[in-house]
């Protein structure tokens, strides 16, 4: 059943709650409370529960929102970016953002998010990354035998590495250089 249309103020409240919740969970981890989210968002706890009846619903919405934004970013790069560099730009941005999304990723990895229903948005993001890969291969920037599932596995693993506490920018750059060298067409650097 489609989600009912929300009034403008309800949409603003929902968006504010999501943004604040993402920040609160990033700061406090899984122990963050919906009461703190409500207080920081400047809304009553009932407003939070009206939009997100459970903490799981709130976490699911945060993850879906993130996946939708990443899909939009990949789509924009596919539409307007340089086919030779767009996949690499997107890959780098995802890794750079991974640490900022640490809490949500930790919750998902710990099993709290195992029941989160985000399969659709994950598949949509995978399709958008597939478009970036196909464009990079068509222009000869990425080896033709590279498959989407391989790129997604590399992306996931590299983002997981970025989640490690204390992962320094130098290690991040070296890791990306190795991954990118393996993806690029032509002789290894």
MDAnalysis code that builds the backbone (N, CA, C; Angstrom):
import MDAnalysis as mda
import numpy as np

u = mda.Universe.empty(567, n_residues=189, atom_resindex=np.repeat(np.arange(189), 3), trajectory=True)
u.add_TopologyAttr("name", ["N", "CA", "C"] * 189)
u.add_TopologyAttr("resid", np.arange(1, 190))
u.add_TopologyAttr("resname", ["UNK", "UNK", "UNK", "UNK", "UNK", "UNK", "UNK", "UNK", "UNK", "UNK", "UNK", "UNK", "UNK", "UNK", "UNK", "UNK", "UNK", "UNK", "UNK", "UNK", "UNK", "UNK", "UNK", "UNK", "UNK", "UNK", "UNK", "UNK", "UNK", "UNK", "UNK", "UNK", "UNK", "UNK", "UNK", "UNK", "UNK", "UNK", "UNK", "UNK", "UNK", "UNK", "UNK", "UNK", "UNK", "UNK", "UNK", "UNK", "UNK", "UNK", "UNK", "UNK", "UNK", "UNK", "UNK", "UNK", "UNK", "UNK", "UNK", "UNK", "UNK", "UNK", "UNK", "UNK", "UNK", "UNK", "UNK", "UNK", "UNK", "UNK", "UNK", "UNK", "UNK", "UNK", "UNK", "UNK", "UNK", "UNK", "UNK", "UNK", "UNK", "UNK", "UNK", "UNK", "UNK", "UNK", "UNK", "UNK", "UNK", "UNK", "UNK", "UNK", "UNK", "UNK", "UNK", "UNK", "UNK", "UNK", "UNK", "UNK", "UNK", "UNK", "UNK", "UNK", "UNK", "UNK", "UNK", "UNK", "UNK", "UNK", "UNK", "UNK", "UNK", "UNK", "UNK", "UNK", "UNK", "UNK", "UNK", "UNK", "UNK", "UNK", "UNK", "UNK", "UNK", "UNK", "UNK", "UNK", "UNK", "UNK", "UNK", "UNK", "UNK", "UNK", "UNK", "UNK", "UNK", "UNK", "UNK", "UNK", "UNK", "UNK", "UNK", "UNK", "UNK", "UNK", "UNK", "UNK", "UNK", "UNK", "UNK", "UNK", "UNK", "UNK", "UNK", "UNK", "UNK", "UNK", "UNK", "UNK", "UNK", "UNK", "UNK", "UNK", "UNK", "UNK", "UNK", "UNK", "UNK", "UNK", "UNK", "UNK", "UNK", "UNK", "UNK", "UNK", "UNK", "UNK", "UNK", "UNK", "UNK", "UNK", "UNK", "UNK", "UNK", "UNK", "UNK", "UNK", "UNK"])
u.atoms.positions = np.array([
    [0.842, -1.180, 0.000],
    [0.000, 0.000, 0.000],
    [0.883, 1.238, 0.000],
    [0.643, 2.197, -0.889],
    [1.490, 3.380, -0.953],
    [1.388, 4.208, 0.324],
    [2.520, 4.877, 0.627],
    [2.559, 5.730, 1.810],
    [1.653, 6.936, 1.581],
    [0.808, 7.268, 2.583],
    [-0.085, 8.418, 2.394],
    [0.716, 9.702, 2.246],
    [0.137, 10.641, 1.531],
    [0.804, 11.938, 1.350],
    [0.860, 12.657, 2.690],
    [2.015, 13.199, 2.973],
    [2.201, 13.930, 4.225],
    [2.028, 15.420, 3.982],
    [1.487, 16.093, 4.982],
    [1.403, 17.555, 4.914],
    [2.824, 18.102, 4.866],
    [2.948, 19.334, 4.430],
    [4.268, 19.961, 4.299],
    [4.996, 19.993, 5.633],
    [4.304, 20.343, 6.721],
    [4.977, 20.394, 8.022],
    [5.382, 18.992, 8.483],
    [4.560, 18.001, 8.173],
    [4.893, 16.620, 8.533],
    [6.120, 16.146, 7.746],
    [6.204, 16.524, 6.472],
    [7.378, 16.164, 5.660],
    [8.630, 16.812, 6.226],
    [8.516, 18.083, 6.616],
    [9.670, 18.776, 7.210],
    [10.091, 18.112, 8.518],
    [9.113, 17.772, 9.349],
    [9.426, 17.086, 10.610],
    [10.126, 15.753, 10.348],
    [9.605, 14.996, 9.398],
    [10.190, 13.690, 9.080],
    [11.633, 13.858, 8.612],
    [11.855, 14.805, 7.711],
    [13.209, 15.046, 7.197],
    [14.144, 15.497, 8.315],
    [13.671, 16.377, 9.185],
    [14.492, 16.851, 10.301],
    [14.807, 15.699, 11.257],
    [13.811, 14.873, 11.551],
    [14.027, 13.727, 12.438],
    [15.075, 12.789, 11.848],
    [14.985, 12.505, 10.565],
    [15.962, 11.617, 9.917],
    [17.374, 12.198, 9.993],
    [17.505, 13.473, 9.677],
    [18.834, 14.097, 9.695],
    [19.417, 14.090, 11.104],
    [18.602, 14.444, 12.076],
    [19.075, 14.471, 13.466],
    [19.388, 13.054, 13.938],
    [18.527, 12.102, 13.607],
    [18.744, 10.714, 14.040],
    [20.052, 10.168, 13.491],
    [20.347, 10.464, 12.234],
    [21.610, 10.004, 11.660],
    [22.787, 10.571, 12.446],
    [22.708, 11.844, 12.810],
    [23.794, 12.463, 13.580],
    [23.876, 11.887, 14.991],
    [22.729, 11.688, 15.637],
    [22.721, 11.155, 17.000],
    [23.286, 9.737, 17.027],
    [22.863, 8.891, 16.098],
    [23.370, 7.517, 16.065],
    [24.854, 7.484, 15.722],
    [25.302, 8.402, 14.858],
    [26.734, 8.470, 14.537],
    [27.543, 8.851, 15.774],
    [26.975, 9.726, 16.597],
    [27.673, 10.209, 17.787],
    [27.609, 9.225, 18.953],
    [26.427, 8.663, 19.199],
    [26.198, 7.863, 20.411],
    [26.185, 6.360, 20.175],
    [26.053, 5.932, 18.925],
    [25.982, 4.502, 18.657],
    [24.596, 3.946, 18.929],
    [24.545, 2.627, 19.041],
    [23.268, 1.928, 19.186],
    [22.544, 2.289, 20.468],
    [23.253, 2.820, 21.447],
    [22.619, 3.160, 22.714],
    [21.833, 4.463, 22.643],
    [21.917, 5.174, 21.544],
    [21.168, 6.427, 21.400],
    [19.681, 6.147, 21.538],
    [18.989, 7.101, 22.121],
    [17.554, 6.907, 22.349],
    [16.733, 7.759, 21.386],
    [15.523, 7.289, 21.140],
    [14.610, 8.067, 20.307],
    [14.201, 9.354, 21.026],
    [14.238, 9.350, 22.346],
    [13.938, 10.563, 23.111],
    [14.976, 11.642, 22.809],
    [16.248, 11.247, 22.732],
    [17.290, 12.224, 22.408],
    [17.118, 12.744, 20.982],
    [16.752, 11.860, 20.074],
    [16.495, 12.281, 18.696],
    [15.383, 13.331, 18.684],
    [14.307, 13.058, 19.393],
    [13.181, 13.999, 19.436],
    [13.617, 15.349, 20.005],
    [14.354, 15.298, 21.121],
    [14.786, 16.543, 21.761],
    [15.665, 17.366, 20.820],
    [16.620, 16.731, 20.197],
    [17.519, 17.470, 19.291],
    [16.795, 17.973, 18.047],
    [15.787, 17.222, 17.607],
    [15.032, 17.634, 16.418],
    [14.011, 18.711, 16.755],
    [13.801, 18.938, 18.048],
    [12.840, 19.953, 18.458],
    [11.401, 19.538, 18.258],
    [11.141, 18.233, 18.373],
    [9.774, 17.718, 18.237],
    [9.452, 16.853, 19.452],
    [8.184, 16.603, 19.663],
    [7.756, 15.725, 20.752],
    [8.077, 14.277, 20.391],
    [8.279, 13.448, 21.399],
    [8.580, 12.031, 21.153],
    [7.450, 11.374, 20.359],
    [6.208, 11.841, 20.593],
    [5.079, 11.303, 19.833],
    [5.209, 11.560, 18.342],
    [5.822, 12.682, 17.982],
    [6.047, 12.994, 16.560],
    [7.023, 11.997, 15.954],
    [8.079, 11.669, 16.695],
    [9.035, 10.659, 16.213],
    [8.314, 9.336, 16.005],
    [7.535, 8.913, 17.024],
    [6.852, 7.613, 16.928],
    [5.739, 7.611, 15.884],
    [5.168, 8.752, 15.587],
    [4.148, 8.820, 14.540],
    [4.781, 8.505, 13.174],
    [5.995, 8.980, 12.980],
    [6.697, 8.717, 11.716],
    [7.428, 7.370, 11.743],
    [7.984, 7.032, 12.905],
    [8.810, 5.831, 13.036],
    [8.401, 5.113, 14.325],
    [7.443, 4.171, 14.234],
    [6.901, 3.537, 15.436],
    [7.928, 2.811, 16.313],
    [9.036, 2.365, 15.714],
    [10.066, 1.672, 16.490],
    [11.446, 2.208, 16.113],
    [12.403, 1.913, 16.942],
    [13.788, 2.294, 16.650],
    [14.246, 1.620, 15.352],
    [13.825, 0.377, 15.145],
    [14.153, -0.335, 13.906],
    [13.614, 0.418, 12.691],
    [12.393, 0.928, 12.789],
    [11.817, 1.700, 11.681],
    [12.649, 2.948, 11.397],
    [13.119, 3.591, 12.467],
    [13.947, 4.784, 12.304],
    [15.271, 4.436, 11.635],
    [15.917, 3.365, 12.096],
    [17.179, 2.940, 11.483],
    [16.982, 2.545, 10.022],
    [15.897, 1.852, 9.753],
    [15.601, 1.455, 8.375],
    [15.442, 2.680, 7.488],
    [14.764, 3.699, 7.980],
    [14.570, 4.926, 7.203],
    [15.897, 5.636, 6.960],
    [16.785, 5.644, 7.966],
    [18.107, 6.263, 7.799],
    [18.880, 5.552, 6.698],
    [18.880, 4.222, 6.734],
    [19.614, 3.450, 5.735],
    [19.011, 3.654, 4.348],
    [17.685, 3.612, 4.248],
    [17.034, 3.833, 2.949],
    [17.359, 5.217, 2.406],
    [17.318, 6.227, 3.272],
    [17.626, 7.594, 2.856],
    [19.058, 7.669, 2.320],
    [19.988, 7.069, 3.037],
    [21.381, 7.058, 2.593],
    [21.516, 6.358, 1.248],
    [20.897, 5.190, 1.101],
    [20.990, 4.454, -0.157],
    [20.382, 5.239, -1.315],
    [19.273, 5.912, -1.058],
    [18.653, 6.725, -2.114],
    [19.560, 7.883, -2.525],
    [20.191, 8.532, -1.542],
    [21.105, 9.639, -1.871],
    [22.305, 9.128, -2.663],
    [22.836, 7.973, -2.288],
    [23.970, 7.408, -3.027],
    [23.566, 7.032, -4.447],
    [22.368, 6.499, -4.605],
    [21.872, 6.138, -5.935],
    [21.713, 7.387, -6.798],
    [21.193, 8.461, -6.211],
    [21.060, 9.724, -6.951],
    [22.429, 10.247, -7.370],
    [23.396, 10.147, -6.472],
    [24.748, 10.607, -6.778],
    [25.350, 9.788, -7.920],
    [25.184, 8.472, -7.865],
    [25.697, 7.617, -8.947],
    [24.987, 7.935, -10.257],
    [23.685, 8.167, -10.192],
    [22.923, 8.516, -11.396],
    [23.375, 9.830, -12.007],
    [23.642, 10.806, -11.154],
    [24.118, 12.107, -11.648],
    [25.485, 11.966, -12.294],
    [26.350, 11.163, -11.689],
    [27.676, 10.940, -12.288],
    [27.550, 10.204, -13.624],
    [26.631, 9.246, -13.696],
    [26.434, 8.512, -14.949],
    [25.895, 9.430, -16.041],
    [25.027, 10.358, -15.657],
    [24.418, 11.253, -16.643],
    [25.351, 12.372, -17.086],
    [26.113, 12.932, -16.139],
    [26.870, 14.138, -16.437],
    [28.375, 14.014, -16.268],
    [28.830, 12.945, -15.647],
    [30.258, 12.816, -15.360],
    [31.044, 12.230, -16.527],
    [32.337, 12.310, -16.410],
    [33.244, 11.717, -17.386],
    [33.200, 10.202, -17.219],
    [32.841, 9.457, -18.265],
    [32.739, 8.008, -18.139],
    [34.044, 7.354, -17.672],
    [35.162, 7.966, -17.993],
    [36.459, 7.390, -17.624],
    [36.766, 7.541, -16.138],
    [36.124, 8.500, -15.470],
    [36.462, 8.747, -14.062],
    [35.291, 8.612, -13.094],
    [34.058, 8.603, -13.586],
    [32.881, 8.634, -12.704],
    [32.834, 7.463, -11.723],
    [33.139, 6.247, -12.168],
    [33.130, 5.097, -11.266],
    [34.143, 5.300, -10.142],
    [35.318, 5.801, -10.474],
    [36.367, 6.012, -9.475],
    [35.994, 7.143, -8.507],
    [35.366, 8.196, -9.025],
    [34.916, 9.304, -8.179],
    [33.879, 8.792, -7.178],
    [32.920, 8.021, -7.669],
    [31.876, 7.492, -6.794],
    [32.467, 6.547, -5.751],
    [33.342, 5.672, -6.167],
    [33.991, 4.710, -5.270],
    [34.710, 5.468, -4.154],
    [35.494, 6.471, -4.520],
    [36.248, 7.260, -3.539],
    [35.299, 7.958, -2.554],
    [34.233, 8.561, -3.065],
    [33.280, 9.266, -2.193],
    [32.631, 8.308, -1.198],
    [32.297, 7.109, -1.660],
    [31.671, 6.131, -0.757],
    [32.622, 5.750, 0.361],
    [33.880, 5.538, 0.026],
    [34.856, 5.161, 1.047],
    [35.067, 6.320, 2.021],
    [35.156, 7.539, 1.499],
    [35.344, 8.702, 2.372],
    [34.165, 8.892, 3.315],
    [32.961, 8.583, 2.861],
    [31.772, 8.749, 3.685],
    [31.553, 7.586, 4.648],
    [32.230, 6.476, 4.420],
    [31.966, 5.268, 5.213],
    [32.145, 5.505, 6.705],
    [33.203, 6.167, 7.094],
    [33.438, 6.388, 8.524],
    [32.346, 7.256, 9.136],
    [31.821, 8.198, 8.360],
    [30.756, 9.062, 8.873],
    [29.465, 8.278, 9.086],
    [29.300, 7.189, 8.369],
    [28.096, 6.362, 8.496],
    [28.368, 5.137, 9.355],
    [29.424, 5.200, 10.142],
    [29.904, 4.069, 10.921],
    [28.836, 3.427, 11.792],
    [28.078, 4.199, 12.501],
    [27.123, 3.628, 13.436],
    [26.070, 2.804, 12.723],
    [25.499, 3.328, 11.650],
    [24.476, 2.585, 10.926],
    [25.073, 1.291, 10.376],
    [26.274, 1.376, 9.804],
    [26.915, 0.170, 9.284],
    [27.205, -0.824, 10.403],
    [27.655, -0.321, 11.561],
    [27.910, -1.191, 12.702],
    [26.637, -1.889, 13.155],
    [25.528, -1.154, 13.209],
    [24.261, -1.748, 13.624],
    [23.821, -2.836, 12.646],
    [24.004, -2.561, 11.365],
    [23.647, -3.569, 10.369],
    [24.525, -4.810, 10.513],
    [25.822, -4.597, 10.685],
    [26.762, -5.713, 10.803],
    [26.528, -6.509, 12.078],
    [26.104, -5.833, 13.149],
    [25.903, -6.499, 14.428],
    [24.609, -7.307, 14.468],
    [23.808, -7.200, 13.440],
    [22.587, -7.984, 13.402],
    [21.349, -7.174, 13.724],
    [21.502, -5.995, 14.331],
    [20.345, -5.161, 14.618],
    [19.623, -4.859, 13.316],
    [20.386, -4.698, 12.254],
    [19.780, -4.353, 10.980],
    [19.501, -5.546, 10.095],
    [19.719, -6.751, 10.622],
    [19.524, -7.936, 9.795],
    [18.105, -8.010, 9.253],
    [17.165, -7.498, 10.032],
    [15.769, -7.561, 9.614],
    [15.340, -6.318, 8.847],
    [16.232, -5.343, 8.690],
    [15.856, -4.129, 7.972],
    [15.552, -4.481, 6.522],
    [14.471, -3.928, 6.037],
    [14.026, -4.223, 4.679],
    [14.571, -3.167, 3.733],
    [15.792, -3.367, 3.270],
    [16.423, -2.404, 2.374],
    [16.893, -3.067, 1.076],
    [16.352, -4.235, 0.788],
    [16.771, -4.966, -0.406],
    [16.547, -4.153, -1.672],
    [15.369, -3.536, -1.802],
    [15.067, -2.749, -2.999],
    [16.058, -1.630, -3.226],
    [16.278, -0.773, -2.215],
    [17.249, 0.306, -2.394],
    [18.678, -0.198, -2.652],
    [19.049, -1.322, -2.063],
    [20.383, -1.882, -2.310],
    [20.500, -2.310, -3.770],
    [19.463, -2.961, -4.291],
    [19.477, -3.386, -5.696],
    [19.509, -2.183, -6.633],
    [18.777, -1.142, -6.297],
    [18.765, 0.075, -7.115],
    [20.143, 0.720, -7.129],
    [20.796, 0.778, -5.970],
    [22.158, 1.317, -5.918],
    [23.100, 0.446, -6.747],
    [22.970, -0.871, -6.636],
    [23.810, -1.773, -7.430],
    [23.640, -1.541, -8.922],
    [22.419, -1.301, -9.338],
    [22.143, -1.023, -10.749],
    [22.827, 0.274, -11.183],
    [22.776, 1.293, -10.327],
    [23.418, 2.576, -10.652],
    [24.931, 2.413, -10.754],
    [25.519, 1.629, -9.853],
    [26.962, 1.358, -9.926],
    [27.256, 0.562, -11.200],
    [26.352, -0.342, -11.565],
    [26.511, -1.107, -12.806],
    [26.556, -0.206, -14.029],
    [25.759, 0.849, -14.023],
    [25.778, 1.814, -15.127],
    [27.130, 2.520, -15.191],
    [27.647, 2.931, -14.022],
    [28.974, 3.570, -13.990],
    [30.039, 2.616, -14.514],
    [29.968, 1.356, -14.115],
    [30.933, 0.353, -14.569],
    [30.844, 0.165, -16.079],
    [29.639, 0.014, -16.594],
    [29.460, -0.196, -18.039],
    [30.008, 0.984, -18.842],
    [29.751, 2.195, -18.382],
    [30.255, 3.380, -19.088],
    [31.783, 3.416, -19.054],
    [32.365, 3.054, -17.902],
    [33.827, 3.045, -17.786],
    [34.433, 1.976, -18.690],
    [33.765, 0.846, -18.804],
    [34.266, -0.204, -19.688],
    [34.110, 0.178, -21.158],
    [33.004, 0.810, -21.495],
    [32.768, 1.216, -22.885],
    [33.815, 2.208, -23.378],
    [34.305, 3.065, -22.496],
    [35.305, 4.043, -22.931],
    [36.732, 3.518, -22.733],
    [36.864, 2.285, -22.246],
    [38.184, 1.672, -22.110],
    [38.932, 2.023, -20.833],
    [38.252, 2.620, -19.852],
    [38.921, 3.009, -18.609],
    [39.016, 1.856, -17.613],
    [38.104, 0.882, -17.727],
    [38.076, -0.267, -16.820],
    [38.151, -1.535, -17.660],
    [38.890, -2.499, -17.150],
    [39.068, -3.773, -17.864],
    [37.710, -4.409, -18.178],
    [37.552, -4.942, -19.373],
    [36.246, -5.458, -19.795],
    [35.785, -6.698, -19.026],
    [36.696, -7.438, -18.432],
    [36.300, -8.669, -17.732],
    [35.834, -8.421, -16.289],
    [35.946, -7.191, -15.822],
    [35.511, -6.857, -14.462],
    [33.983, -6.932, -14.406],
    [33.479, -7.617, -13.386],
    [32.029, -7.790, -13.236],
    [31.497, -6.890, -12.114],
    [30.217, -6.584, -12.203],
    [29.582, -5.735, -11.203],
    [29.709, -6.339, -9.805],
    [29.480, -7.637, -9.657],
    [29.560, -8.224, -8.316],
    [30.963, -8.084, -7.729],
    [31.981, -8.089, -8.590],
    [33.356, -7.890, -8.117],
    [33.569, -6.450, -7.640],
    [33.043, -5.496, -8.401],
    [33.163, -4.084, -8.006],
    [32.428, -3.848, -6.691],
    [31.232, -4.408, -6.550],
    [30.465, -4.226, -5.323],
    [31.172, -4.879, -4.132],
    [31.800, -6.030, -4.358],
    [32.547, -6.676, -3.273],
    [33.745, -5.823, -2.862],
    [34.451, -5.270, -3.838],
    [35.586, -4.389, -3.525],
    [35.119, -3.133, -2.800],
    [34.036, -2.571, -3.261],
    [33.493, -1.362, -2.641],
    [33.078, -1.634, -1.197],
    [32.381, -2.741, -0.984],
    [31.946, -3.109, 0.361],
    [33.143, -3.339, 1.277],
    [34.114, -4.083, 0.800],
    [35.288, -4.378, 1.627],
    [36.084, -3.118, 1.947],
    [36.242, -2.244, 0.976],
    [37.003, -1.022, 1.202],
    [36.257, -0.097, 2.166],
    [34.940, -0.024, 2.045],
    [34.148, 0.767, 2.998],
    [34.238, 0.160, 4.393],
    [34.204, -1.150, 4.504],
    [34.358, -1.791, 5.816],
    [35.720, -1.459, 6.410],
    [36.749, -1.423, 5.585],
    [38.077, -1.041, 6.058],
    [38.094, 0.383, 6.574],
    [37.335, 1.259, 5.917],
    [37.277, 2.662, 6.341],
    [36.575, 2.817, 7.682],
    [35.764, 1.840, 8.055],
    [35.054, 1.889, 9.326],
    [35.976, 1.608, 10.507],
    [37.113, 0.986, 10.227],
    [38.039, 0.655, 11.312],
    [38.463, 1.912, 12.035],
    [38.406, 1.863, 13.313],
    [38.829, 2.998, 14.126],
    [40.297, 3.298, 13.842],
    [40.575, 4.548, 13.592],
    [41.958, 4.957, 13.378],
    [42.480, 4.725, 11.976],
    [41.611, 4.393, 11.015],
    [42.077, 4.179, 9.643],
    [42.525, 5.513, 9.089],
    [43.812, 5.654, 8.888],
    [44.349, 6.958, 8.507],
    [44.178, 7.231, 7.012],
    [44.152, 8.522, 6.633],
    [43.967, 8.901, 5.226],
    [45.054, 8.322, 4.318],
    [46.267, 8.165, 4.826],
    [47.331, 7.590, 4.009],
    [47.018, 6.155, 3.622],
    [46.531, 5.388, 4.561],
    [46.140, 4.003, 4.273],
    [44.974, 3.986, 3.299],
    [44.036, 4.887, 3.497],
    [42.895, 4.969, 2.581],
    [43.364, 5.229, 1.155],
    [44.243, 6.191, 0.984],
    [44.753, 6.518, -0.357],
    [45.506, 5.345, -0.977],
    [46.346, 4.689, -0.196],
    [47.108, 3.543, -0.720],
    [46.169, 2.398, -1.111],
    [45.160, 2.161, -0.276],
    [44.196, 1.097, -0.564],
    [43.426, 1.406, -1.843],
    [42.952, 2.643, -1.972],
    [42.232, 3.025, -3.193],
    [43.130, 2.915, -4.418],
    [44.386, 3.287, -4.291],
    [45.318, 3.184, -5.426],
    [45.456, 1.735, -5.881],
    [45.536, 0.815, -4.937],
    [45.649, -0.611, -5.281],
    [44.378, -1.097, -5.970],
    [43.212, -0.770, -5.397],
    [41.945, -1.192, -5.984],
    [41.776, -0.607, -7.380],
    [42.044, 0.684, -7.522],
    [41.870, 1.346, -8.821],
    [42.833, 0.784, -9.860],
    [44.058, 0.475, -9.451],
    [45.014, -0.122, -10.397],
    [44.505, -1.463, -10.897],
    [43.868, -2.222, -10.016],
    [43.322, -3.513, -10.433],
    [42.126, -3.404, -11.377],
    [41.393, -2.317, -11.272],
    [40.215, -2.121, -12.125],
    [40.570, -1.516, -13.484],
    [41.581, -0.679, -13.514],
    [41.898, 0.070, -14.728],
    [42.379, -0.842, -15.868],
    [41.987, -0.433, -17.056],
    [42.438, -1.127, -18.268],
    [43.897, -0.760, -18.507],
    [44.588, -1.617, -19.215],
    [45.990, -1.334, -19.559],
    [46.931, -2.022, -18.589],
    [48.223, -1.825, -18.822],
    [49.218, -2.478, -17.970],
    [49.185, -1.900, -16.559],
    [49.488, -2.740, -15.559],
    [49.507, -2.235, -14.191],
    [50.543, -1.127, -14.025],
    [50.216, -0.169, -13.138],
    [51.123, 0.973, -12.909],
    [52.307, 0.557, -12.095],
])
